[in-house]
Amino acid sequence: MEYNYTIEGLDILIEVDDRNHEKDTYSSAVKTEAIKAIREMSGMNRKDFAKWLNIPYRTMSDWEHGLRVMPDYVLELIAYKVRMELVEKRGG
């Protein structure tokens, strides 16, 4: 099921299997979909996004594939950085 999800002022659309996850929590599935959506919003591929954030590519890849669970605060910081440095500069 698709949900509108807001994090640090970014409105993103994520798709989560609501049989297993609550939409209002930072479950691993929500974080996996959120980081993908935030990266796509930035217009960068995974390699460039990881480099821009100074996060190892393997870590970023593991987060996006759900192999590792991203800490909540990291997702919030990434969303904030994308909003402040990319989205607002574009006027969006």
N, C-alpha and C positions, 0 to 999 in steps of 0.2 A: 504494500500500500504506500502511496506517496503522501508525504507530509511537508508542509511548510515549516521550516525550522529556522529560528533566529539565534545567532550566536555573535556576541560582540558587535551588534549592529548590522550584521550581514544576514540578509534573508536568502535562504537557500532551499531548494527542493530536494528532498532525499526520499529514497525508496527503501523501506524496511519491512521485513516480514513481521506483521503485527501479531502473529500467533506466538512469536517467541520473545518479542521485545516491546517495551513500553516506549512510546514516542517521546515522552517528556524526560527521559533519563539519558544519561551519557553511557548507554550500553555500548559494548564493543561494536555492534553492528551499526549503531547510529554514528559513532565516531569514524568508522571506516567509510561510510557513505558521505559524511560531512567533510572529511579531509579531501576526498576525491572531488566533491563539488566545489570546495574552496579553491583547490588547485586549478580546476577547469575555469573558474571565474577569473583567476589570475591570467589566463591565457598561456600559461607555461606548461611544458611537458614535465614529467616527473623529475627528470635529471636536472633541468634548469631550476625548477622549484626548490629542490633539495639544496642545490648550490646557493641559490638566493637566500635561503633560510640558514645556511651553514649547518645543515643536518646531513649526515651520511645518506647517500642514495639508498643503500640497503635498508636502513631504518625506515626511510620514507616508503619504500616499496613494501616492506613488511607491514607497515601500518595500513597502507591502501589495500593490501590483499587480506587483511585480517589475521595475519600470522603473529603479530605482536599488538598489544593493546597500548594505545597512546594515552599518556596521563591527561586528565581533564584540563589541567592548566596549560599544557602545551597546545592543545586544540584551541583554547581561548586566546592564547598569545598569537598563534598563527592567524586566526581569524581577525584579530585586531590589527596585526601588521598588514595583512592584505587590504583590509578596509582603509586604513590610514594611508598607506603608501601607493596603492594601486587604484582602488575604486574611487576614492575621493579626488585623486589627481585627474581622473578621467571625467569627473563631473557627474559620476553615477551614483 
